[in-house]
């Protein structure tokens, strides 16, 4: 099941990388991409202390991934597409 939810949010991530955040250098785009994937999870995990360009924060990334998996699961159960915009 986890793979199903990972496919959902990773597809959303690819959309964000190409569209909303495509104008940014990849190392500088993580805040944009994370916020694009899920505004709610971004607000909970990163908004108060955004990642610096090129920064890797393993603990917060794990928490963010858990949050977006939970969102994807809830959207799947409700029958709504993951982050319809």
Gaussian input, Z-matrix of N, CA and C with variables (Angstrom, degrees):
# hf/3-21g

backbone

0 1
 N
 C     1     B1
 C     2     B2     1     A1
 N     3     B3     2     A2     1     D1
 C     4     B4     3     A3     2     D2
 C     5     B5     4     A4     3     D3
 N     6     B6     5     A5     4     D4
 C     7     B7     6     A6     5     D5
 C     8     B8     7     A7     6     D6
 N     9     B9     8     A8     7     D7
 C    10    B10     9     A9     8     D8
 C    11    B11    10    A10     9     D9
 N    12    B12    11    A11    10    D10
 C    13    B13    12    A12    11    D11
 C    14    B14    13    A13    12    D12
 N    15    B15    14    A14    13    D13
 C    16    B16    15    A15    14    D14
 C    17    B17    16    A16    15    D15
 N    18    B18    17    A17    16    D16
 C    19    B19    18    A18    17    D17
 C    20    B20    19    A19    18    D18
 N    21    B21    20    A20    19    D19
 C    22    B22    21    A21    20    D20
 C    23    B23    22    A22    21    D21
 N    24    B24    23    A23    22    D22
 C    25    B25    24    A24    23    D23
 C    26    B26    25    A25    24    D24
 N    27    B27    26    A26    25    D25
 C    28    B28    27    A27    26    D26
 C    29    B29    28    A28    27    D27
 N    30    B30    29    A29    28    D28
 C    31    B31    30    A30    29    D29
 C    32    B32    31    A31    30    D30
 N    33    B33    32    A32    31    D31
 C    34    B34    33    A33    32    D32
 C    35    B35    34    A34    33    D33
 N    36    B36    35    A35    34    D34
 C    37    B37    36    A36    35    D35
 C    38    B38    37    A37    36    D36
 N    39    B39    38    A38    37    D37
 C    40    B40    39    A39    38    D38
 C    41    B41    40    A40    39    D39
 N    42    B42    41    A41    40    D40
 C    43    B43    42    A42    41    D41
 C    44    B44    43    A43    42    D42
 N    45    B45    44    A44    43    D43
 C    46    B46    45    A45    44    D44
 C    47    B47    46    A46    45    D45
 N    48    B48    47    A47    46    D46
 C    49    B49    48    A48    47    D47
 C    50    B50    49    A49    48    D48
 N    51    B51    50    A50    49    D49
 C    52    B52    51    A51    50    D50
 C    53    B53    52    A52    51    D51
 N    54    B54    53    A53    52    D52
 C    55    B55    54    A54    53    D53
 C    56    B56    55    A55    54    D54
 N    57    B57    56    A56    55    D55
 C    58    B58    57    A57    56    D56
 C    59    B59    58    A58    57    D57
 N    60    B60    59    A59    58    D58
 C    61    B61    60    A60    59    D59
 C    62    B62    61    A61    60    D60
 N    63    B63    62    A62    61    D61
 C    64    B64    63    A63    62    D62
 C    65    B65    64    A64    63    D63
 N    66    B66    65    A65    64    D64
 C    67    B67    66    A66    65    D65
 C    68    B68    67    A67    66    D66
 N    69    B69    68    A68    67    D67
 C    70    B70    69    A69    68    D68
 C    71    B71    70    A70    69    D69
 N    72    B72    71    A71    70    D70
 C    73    B73    72    A72    71    D71
 C    74    B74    73    A73    72    D72
 N    75    B75    74    A74    73    D73
 C    76    B76    75    A75    74    D74
 C    77    B77    76    A76    75    D75
 N    78    B78    77    A77    76    D76
 C    79    B79    78    A78    77    D77
 C    80    B80    79    A79    78    D78
 N    81    B81    80    A80    79    D79
 C    82    B82    81    A81    80    D80
 C    83    B83    82    A82    81    D81
 N    84    B84    83    A83    82    D82
 C    85    B85    84    A84    83    D83
 C    86    B86    85    A85    84    D84
 N    87    B87    86    A86    85    D85
 C    88    B88    87    A87    86    D86
 C    89    B89    88    A88    87    D87
 N    90    B90    89    A89    88    D88
 C    91    B91    90    A90    89    D89
 C    92    B92    91    A91    90    D90
 N    93    B93    92    A92    91    D91
 C    94    B94    93    A93    92    D92
 C    95    B95    94    A94    93    D93
 N    96    B96    95    A95    94    D94
 C    97    B97    96    A96    95    D95
 C    98    B98    97    A97    96    D96
 N    99    B99    98    A98    97    D97
 C   100   B100    99    A99    98    D98
 C   101   B101   100   A100    99    D99
 N   102   B102   101   A101   100   D100
 C   103   B103   102   A102   101   D101
 C   104   B104   103   A103   102   D102
 N   105   B105   104   A104   103   D103
 C   106   B106   105   A105   104   D104
 C   107   B107   106   A106   105   D105
 N   108   B108   107   A107   106   D106
 C   109   B109   108   A108   107   D107
 C   110   B110   109   A109   108   D108
 N   111   B111   110   A110   109   D109
 C   112   B112   111   A111   110   D110
 C   113   B113   112   A112   111   D111
 N   114   B114   113   A113   112   D112
 C   115   B115   114   A114   113   D113
 C   116   B116   115   A115   114   D114
 N   117   B117   116   A116   115   D115
 C   118   B118   117   A117   116   D116
 C   119   B119   118   A118   117   D117
 N   120   B120   119   A119   118   D118
 C   121   B121   120   A120   119   D119
 C   122   B122   121   A121   120   D120
 N   123   B123   122   A122   121   D121
 C   124   B124   123   A123   122   D122
 C   125   B125   124   A124   123   D123
 N   126   B126   125   A125   124   D124
 C   127   B127   126   A126   125   D125
 C   128   B128   127   A127   126   D126
 N   129   B129   128   A128   127   D127
 C   130   B130   129   A129   128   D128
 C   131   B131   130   A130   129   D129
 N   132   B132   131   A131   130   D130
 C   133   B133   132   A132   131   D131
 C   134   B134   133   A133   132   D132
 N   135   B135   134   A134   133   D133
 C   136   B136   135   A135   134   D134
 C   137   B137   136   A136   135   D135
 N   138   B138   137   A137   136   D136
 C   139   B139   138   A138   137   D137
 C   140   B140   139   A139   138   D138
 N   141   B141   140   A140   139   D139
 C   142   B142   141   A141   140   D140
 C   143   B143   142   A142   141   D141
 N   144   B144   143   A143   142   D142
 C   145   B145   144   A144   143   D143
 C   146   B146   145   A145   144   D144
 N   147   B147   146   A146   145   D145
 C   148   B148   147   A147   146   D146
 C   149   B149   148   A148   147   D147
 N   150   B150   149   A149   148   D148
 C   151   B151   150   A150   149   D149
 C   152   B152   151   A151   150   D150
 N   153   B153   152   A152   151   D151
 C   154   B154   153   A153   152   D152
 C   155   B155   154   A154   153   D153
 N   156   B156   155   A155   154   D154
 C   157   B157   156   A156   155   D155
 C   158   B158   157   A157   156   D156
 N   159   B159   158   A158   157   D157
 C   160   B160   159   A159   158   D158
 C   161   B161   160   A160   159   D159
 N   162   B162   161   A161   160   D160
 C   163   B163   162   A162   161   D161
 C   164   B164   163   A163   162   D162
 N   165   B165   164   A164   163   D163
 C   166   B166   165   A165   164   D164
 C   167   B167   166   A166   165   D165
 N   168   B168   167   A167   166   D166
 C   169   B169   168   A168   167   D167
 C   170   B170   169   A169   168   D168
 N   171   B171   170   A170   169   D169
 C   172   B172   171   A171   170   D170
 C   173   B173   172   A172   171   D171
 N   174   B174   173   A173   172   D172
 C   175   B175   174   A174   173   D173
 C   176   B176   175   A175   174   D174
 N   177   B177   176   A176   175   D175
 C   178   B178   177   A177   176   D176
 C   179   B179   178   A178   177   D177
 N   180   B180   179   A179   178   D178
 C   181   B181   180   A180   179   D179
 C   182   B182   181   A181   180   D180
 N   183   B183   182   A182   181   D181
 C   184   B184   183   A183   182   D182
 C   185   B185   184   A184   183   D183
 N   186   B186   185   A185   184   D184
 C   187   B187   186   A186   185   D185
 C   188   B188   187   A187   186   D186
 N   189   B189   188   A188   187   D187
 C   190   B190   189   A189   188   D188
 C   191   B191   190   A190   189   D189
 N   192   B192   191   A191   190   D190
 C   193   B193   192   A192   191   D191
 C   194   B194   193   A193   192   D192
 N   195   B195   194   A194   193   D193
 C   196   B196   195   A195   194   D194
 C   197   B197   196   A196   195   D195
 N   198   B198   197   A197   196   D196
 C   199   B199   198   A198   197   D197
 C   200   B200   199   A199   198   D198
 N   201   B201   200   A200   199   D199
 C   202   B202   201   A201   200   D200
 C   203   B203   202   A202   201   D201
 N   204   B204   203   A203   202   D202
 C   205   B205   204   A204   203   D203
 C   206   B206   205   A205   204   D204
 N   207   B207   206   A206   205   D205
 C   208   B208   207   A207   206   D206
 C   209   B209   208   A208   207   D207
 N   210   B210   209   A209   208   D208
 C   211   B211   210   A210   209   D209
 C   212   B212   211   A211   210   D210
 N   213   B213   212   A212   211   D211
 C   214   B214   213   A213   212   D212
 C   215   B215   214   A214   213   D213
 N   216   B216   215   A215   214   D214
 C   217   B217   216   A216   215   D215
 C   218   B218   217   A217   216   D216
 N   219   B219   218   A218   217   D217
 C   220   B220   219   A219   218   D218
 C   221   B221   220   A220   219   D219
 N   222   B222   221   A221   220   D220
 C   223   B223   222   A222   221   D221
 C   224   B224   223   A223   222   D222
 N   225   B225   224   A224   223   D223
 C   226   B226   225   A225   224   D224
 C   227   B227   226   A226   225   D225
 N   228   B228   227   A227   226   D226
 C   229   B229   228   A228   227   D227
 C   230   B230   229   A229   228   D228
 N   231   B231   230   A230   229   D229
 C   232   B232   231   A231   230   D230
 C   233   B233   232   A232   231   D231
 N   234   B234   233   A233   232   D232
 C   235   B235   234   A234   233   D233
 C   236   B236   235   A235   234   D234
 N   237   B237   236   A236   235   D235
 C   238   B238   237   A237   236   D236
 C   239   B239   238   A238   237   D237
 N   240   B240   239   A239   238   D238
 C   241   B241   240   A240   239   D239
 C   242   B242   241   A241   240   D240
 N   243   B243   242   A242   241   D241
 C   244   B244   243   A243   242   D242
 C   245   B245   244   A244   243   D243
 N   246   B246   245   A245   244   D244
 C   247   B247   246   A246   245   D245
 C   248   B248   247   A247   246   D246
 N   249   B249   248   A248   247   D247
 C   250   B250   249   A249   248   D248
 C   251   B251   250   A250   249   D249
 N   252   B252   251   A251   250   D250
 C   253   B253   252   A252   251   D251
 C   254   B254   253   A253   252   D252

   B1=1.4667
   B2=1.5195
   B3=1.3217
   B4=1.4512
   B5=1.5243
   B6=1.3364
   B7=1.4624
   B8=1.5234
   B9=1.3270
   B10=1.4628
   B11=1.5308
   B12=1.3125
   B13=1.4620
   B14=1.5252
   B15=1.3420
   B16=1.4634
   B17=1.5225
   B18=1.3226
   B19=1.4687
   B20=1.5190
   B21=1.3260
   B22=1.4614
   B23=1.5202
   B24=1.3336
   B25=1.4597
   B26=1.5219
   B27=1.3365
   B28=1.4674
   B29=1.5242
   B30=1.3277
   B31=1.4709
   B32=1.5261
   B33=1.3134
   B34=1.4753
   B35=1.5308
   B36=1.3318
   B37=1.4677
   B38=1.5252
   B39=1.3348
   B40=1.4677
   B41=1.5274
   B42=1.3387
   B43=1.4737
   B44=1.5345
   B45=1.3085
   B46=1.4662
   B47=1.5213
   B48=1.3325
   B49=1.4624
   B50=1.5217
   B51=1.3225
   B52=1.4634
   B53=1.5216
   B54=1.3171
   B55=1.4628
   B56=1.5289
   B57=1.2865
   B58=1.4707
   B59=1.5191
   B60=1.3250
   B61=1.4609
   B62=1.5266
   B63=1.3156
   B64=1.4581
   B65=1.5104
   B66=1.3214
   B67=1.4647
   B68=1.5258
   B69=1.3250
   B70=1.4677
   B71=1.5214
   B72=1.3253
   B73=1.4596
   B74=1.5277
   B75=1.3569
   B76=1.4751
   B77=1.5241
   B78=1.3386
   B79=1.4685
   B80=1.5227
   B81=1.3186
   B82=1.4572
   B83=1.5243
   B84=1.3212
   B85=1.4577
   B86=1.5231
   B87=1.3267
   B88=1.4656
   B89=1.5303
   B90=1.3206
   B91=1.4662
   B92=1.5210
   B93=1.3274
   B94=1.4606
   B95=1.5309
   B96=1.3248
   B97=1.4645
   B98=1.5197
   B99=1.3267
   B100=1.4679
   B101=1.5265
   B102=1.3201
   B103=1.4629
   B104=1.5225
   B105=1.3269
   B106=1.4578
   B107=1.5304
   B108=1.3232
   B109=1.4643
   B110=1.5295
   B111=1.3249
   B112=1.4630
   B113=1.5188
   B114=1.3161
   B115=1.4574
   B116=1.5235
   B117=1.3343
   B118=1.4682
   B119=1.5255
   B120=1.3265
   B121=1.4712
   B122=1.5226
   B123=1.3278
   B124=1.4651
   B125=1.5263
   B126=1.3243
   B127=1.4647
   B128=1.5276
   B129=1.3266
   B130=1.4646
   B131=1.5241
   B132=1.3381
   B133=1.4646
   B134=1.5344
   B135=1.3350
   B136=1.4576
   B137=1.5281
   B138=1.3124
   B139=1.4660
   B140=1.5321
   B141=1.3087
   B142=1.4633
   B143=1.5254
   B144=1.3340
   B145=1.4692
   B146=1.5255
   B147=1.3361
   B148=1.4707
   B149=1.5283
   B150=1.3241
   B151=1.4601
   B152=1.5232
   B153=1.3129
   B154=1.4564
   B155=1.5206
   B156=1.3259
   B157=1.4599
   B158=1.5225
   B159=1.3240
   B160=1.4546
   B161=1.5201
   B162=1.3350
   B163=1.4671
   B164=1.5209
   B165=1.3217
   B166=1.4597
   B167=1.5209
   B168=1.3178
   B169=1.4627
   B170=1.5252
   B171=1.3133
   B172=1.4565
   B173=1.5219
   B174=1.3138
   B175=1.4710
   B176=1.5338
   B177=1.3264
   B178=1.4626
   B179=1.5286
   B180=1.3234
   B181=1.4587
   B182=1.5188
   B183=1.3213
   B184=1.4718
   B185=1.5244
   B186=1.3235
   B187=1.4695
   B188=1.5314
   B189=1.3283
   B190=1.4642
   B191=1.5196
   B192=1.3274
   B193=1.4622
   B194=1.5250
   B195=1.3227
   B196=1.4677
   B197=1.5271
   B198=1.3170
   B199=1.4636
   B200=1.5222
   B201=1.3404
   B202=1.4619
   B203=1.5174
   B204=1.3275
   B205=1.4721
   B206=1.5309
   B207=1.3261
   B208=1.4698
   B209=1.5318
   B210=1.3343
   B211=1.4702
   B212=1.5259
   B213=1.3265
   B214=1.4676
   B215=1.5267
   B216=1.3264
   B217=1.4641
   B218=1.5291
   B219=1.3363
   B220=1.4668
   B221=1.5226
   B222=1.3350
   B223=1.4666
   B224=1.5186
   B225=1.3201
   B226=1.4554
   B227=1.5251
   B228=1.3071
   B229=1.4677
   B230=1.5257
   B231=1.3291
   B232=1.4605
   B233=1.5238
   B234=1.3376
   B235=1.4549
   B236=1.5189
   B237=1.3230
   B238=1.4638
   B239=1.5216
   B240=1.2902
   B241=1.4681
   B242=1.5202
   B243=1.3276
   B244=1.4545
   B245=1.5190
   B246=1.2948
   B247=1.4689
   B248=1.5170
   B249=1.3102
   B250=1.4653
   B251=1.5114
   B252=1.3189
   B253=1.4669
   B254=1.4933
   A1=112.48
   A2=114.90
   A3=118.19
   A4=110.27
   A5=116.61
   A6=120.38
   A7=111.47
   A8=116.01
   A9=120.00
   A10=109.96
   A11=116.96
   A12=120.97
   A13=111.07
   A14=116.27
   A15=119.48
   A16=110.77
   A17=117.37
   A18=119.97
   A19=110.56
   A20=116.74
   A21=120.88
   A22=111.25
   A23=116.84
   A24=117.73
   A25=112.24
   A26=117.35
   A27=119.06
   A28=111.00
   A29=116.52
   A30=119.66
   A31=109.23
   A32=116.28
   A33=120.90
   A34=110.23
   A35=116.79
   A36=120.85
   A37=110.32
   A38=117.13
   A39=120.39
   A40=111.17
   A41=116.06
   A42=119.76
   A43=110.17
   A44=116.32
   A45=121.32
   A46=111.21
   A47=116.42
   A48=120.55
   A49=111.15
   A50=116.43
   A51=120.71
   A52=112.45
   A53=117.05
   A54=119.52
   A55=112.48
   A56=117.08
   A57=121.85
   A58=114.59
   A59=117.58
   A60=120.94
   A61=112.71
   A62=116.90
   A63=121.42
   A64=114.87
   A65=116.56
   A66=120.59
   A67=112.89
   A68=117.19
   A69=121.44
   A70=111.54
   A71=116.30
   A72=122.23
   A73=106.92
   A74=118.56
   A75=119.83
   A76=115.24
   A77=118.20
   A78=119.66
   A79=112.81
   A80=117.00
   A81=121.16
   A82=112.54
   A83=116.88
   A84=120.77
   A85=114.90
   A86=119.62
   A87=120.00
   A88=113.62
   A89=118.59
   A90=118.86
   A91=110.11
   A92=116.53
   A93=120.94
   A94=110.71
   A95=116.45
   A96=121.14
   A97=110.36
   A98=117.39
   A99=120.12
   A100=111.38
   A101=117.07
   A102=119.66
   A103=110.73
   A104=116.92
   A105=121.37
   A106=111.10
   A107=117.65
   A108=121.70
   A109=109.40
   A110=116.06
   A111=120.22
   A112=110.48
   A113=116.01
   A114=120.02
   A115=111.32
   A116=116.57
   A117=120.22
   A118=111.50
   A119=116.70
   A120=119.85
   A121=110.28
   A122=117.07
   A123=120.19
   A124=109.86
   A125=116.85
   A126=120.97
   A127=110.96
   A128=117.08
   A129=121.46
   A130=112.94
   A131=116.96
   A132=120.38
   A133=113.30
   A134=117.52
   A135=120.48
   A136=116.00
   A137=119.28
   A138=120.83
   A139=113.39
   A140=117.75
   A141=120.94
   A142=112.34
   A143=116.09
   A144=121.13
   A145=108.19
   A146=117.93
   A147=121.15
   A148=112.32
   A149=115.17
   A150=120.06
   A151=109.77
   A152=116.09
   A153=120.36
   A154=107.14
   A155=117.12
   A156=121.11
   A157=110.22
   A158=116.24
   A159=121.82
   A160=114.93
   A161=118.19
   A162=121.35
   A163=110.83
   A164=115.81
   A165=122.01
   A166=106.56
   A167=116.63
   A168=122.72
   A169=106.94
   A170=115.94
   A171=121.73
   A172=112.71
   A173=117.38
   A174=120.45
   A175=111.54
   A176=116.75
   A177=119.13
   A178=111.17
   A179=117.39
   A180=120.04
   A181=110.32
   A182=117.87
   A183=121.53
   A184=110.50
   A185=116.75
   A186=120.67
   A187=110.64
   A188=116.71
   A189=121.26
   A190=110.28
   A191=117.15
   A192=121.16
   A193=110.45
   A194=117.65
   A195=120.64
   A196=110.35
   A197=116.96
   A198=121.69
   A199=111.28
   A200=117.55
   A201=118.50
   A202=111.69
   A203=118.03
   A204=119.87
   A205=109.48
   A206=115.41
   A207=120.21
   A208=109.95
   A209=116.63
   A210=120.46
   A211=111.41
   A212=116.70
   A213=120.85
   A214=110.04
   A215=116.47
   A216=120.90
   A217=110.56
   A218=116.77
   A219=120.79
   A220=111.20
   A221=116.96
   A222=120.48
   A223=110.80
   A224=116.37
   A225=120.86
   A226=110.43
   A227=116.21
   A228=120.66
   A229=112.03
   A230=116.27
   A231=119.46
   A232=111.95
   A233=116.19
   A234=120.23
   A235=113.64
   A236=117.48
   A237=121.26
   A238=109.68
   A239=116.18
   A240=120.11
   A241=108.26
   A242=116.78
   A243=121.64
   A244=109.07
   A245=115.89
   A246=124.29
   A247=113.22
   A248=114.86
   A249=118.21
   A250=108.09
   A251=115.67
   A252=118.57
   A253=109.17
   D1=-39.55
   D2=-178.48
   D3=-57.40
   D4=-38.23
   D5=-179.94
   D6=-60.73
   D7=-38.57
   D8=178.93
   D9=-60.65
   D10=-46.41
   D11=-178.72
   D12=-69.68
   D13=-35.79
   D14=176.30
   D15=-63.56
   D16=-40.31
   D17=177.35
   D18=-61.22
   D19=-38.50
   D20=-178.84
   D21=-63.62
   D22=-50.94
   D23=-175.72
   D24=-76.75
   D25=-27.80
   D26=177.40
   D27=-70.62
   D28=-33.07
   D29=174.28
   D30=-64.20
   D31=-41.97
   D32=177.19
   D33=-62.79
   D34=-39.66
   D35=178.94
   D36=-61.44
   D37=-44.21
   D38=179.28
   D39=-61.39
   D40=-40.42
   D41=176.74
   D42=-59.92
   D43=-44.80
   D44=-178.77
   D45=-64.36
   D46=-41.83
   D47=179.91
   D48=-61.42
   D49=-36.38
   D50=-177.29
   D51=-83.06
   D52=-41.64
   D53=-172.66
   D54=-96.77
   D55=-82.62
   D56=-172.61
   D57=-57.51
   D58=-35.73
   D59=-172.90
   D60=-117.12
   D61=9.60
   D62=-176.53
   D63=-64.05
   D64=-21.36
   D65=-179.18
   D66=-79.58
   D67=-8.55
   D68=-177.80
   D69=-97.29
   D70=153.05
   D71=172.71
   D72=-66.49
   D73=135.38
   D74=-175.60
   D75=-50.08
   D76=-41.39
   D77=-179.77
   D78=-66.98
   D79=-18.36
   D80=-178.35
   D81=-104.76
   D82=2.79
   D83=-171.47
   D84=-100.21
   D85=-3.99
   D86=-171.77
   D87=-60.60
   D88=-40.20
   D89=178.18
   D90=-63.33
   D91=-43.71
   D92=178.81
   D93=-61.10
   D94=-46.51
   D95=-178.52
   D96=-64.41
   D97=-47.40
   D98=-179.26
   D99=-61.07
   D100=-42.01
   D101=179.12
   D102=-67.35
   D103=-36.75
   D104=178.34
   D105=-65.82
   D106=-39.63
   D107=-179.67
   D108=-62.92
   D109=-48.30
   D110=-178.37
   D111=-155.66
   D112=107.99
   D113=178.45
   D114=-62.52
   D115=-38.45
   D116=-178.56
   D117=-66.43
   D118=-49.00
   D119=-179.61
   D120=-65.63
   D121=-38.97
   D122=177.66
   D123=-60.69
   D124=-45.02
   D125=-179.84
   D126=-61.37
   D127=-40.74
   D128=-179.23
   D129=-69.10
   D130=-37.75
   D131=-169.36
   D132=-102.53
   D133=-44.96
   D134=-168.97
   D135=-112.58
   D136=-21.35
   D137=-169.86
   D138=-57.57
   D139=-42.35
   D140=-177.63
   D141=-68.31
   D142=-27.69
   D143=-178.02
   D144=-145.92
   D145=77.68
   D146=-176.55
   D147=-59.99
   D148=154.02
   D149=175.88
   D150=-64.00
   D151=142.56
   D152=172.44
   D153=-81.54
   D154=157.63
   D155=-179.78
   D156=-53.10
   D157=124.65
   D158=178.37
   D159=80.29
   D160=-3.28
   D161=-178.37
   D162=-72.12
   D163=141.68
   D164=174.22
   D165=-120.65
   D166=118.03
   D167=179.15
   D168=-118.38
   D169=95.07
   D170=-173.13
   D171=-59.25
   D172=-44.30
   D173=-176.75
   D174=-63.96
   D175=-47.64
   D176=179.99
   D177=-69.09
   D178=-32.77
   D179=177.35
   D180=-65.06
   D181=-40.51
   D182=176.42
   D183=-62.45
   D184=-43.44
   D185=179.28
   D186=-64.49
   D187=-39.95
   D188=178.69
   D189=-64.71
   D190=-44.53
   D191=179.43
   D192=-61.69
   D193=-42.39
   D194=177.83
   D195=-62.18
   D196=-40.56
   D197=179.72
   D198=-64.03
   D199=-45.35
   D200=-177.72
   D201=-73.24
   D202=-29.01
   D203=173.19
   D204=-64.15
   D205=-42.70
   D206=179.14
   D207=-61.86
   D208=-43.72
   D209=177.38
   D210=-61.66
   D211=-44.70
   D212=-179.59
   D213=-61.91
   D214=-41.07
   D215=178.89
   D216=-63.13
   D217=-43.69
   D218=179.63
   D219=-64.75
   D220=-40.76
   D221=178.17
   D222=-65.08
   D223=-38.50
   D224=179.79
   D225=-64.70
   D226=-41.65
   D227=-179.85
   D228=-67.76
   D229=-32.90
   D230=-178.73
   D231=-83.49
   D232=-9.86
   D233=-179.87
   D234=85.43
   D235=0.87
   D236=179.24
   D237=-87.05
   D238=150.24
   D239=175.35
   D240=-69.69
   D241=148.53
   D242=179.86
   D243=-65.41
   D244=116.22
   D245=177.90
   D246=52.99
   D247=58.97
   D248=171.95
   D249=-64.46
   D250=136.85
   D251=179.21
   D252=-128.76

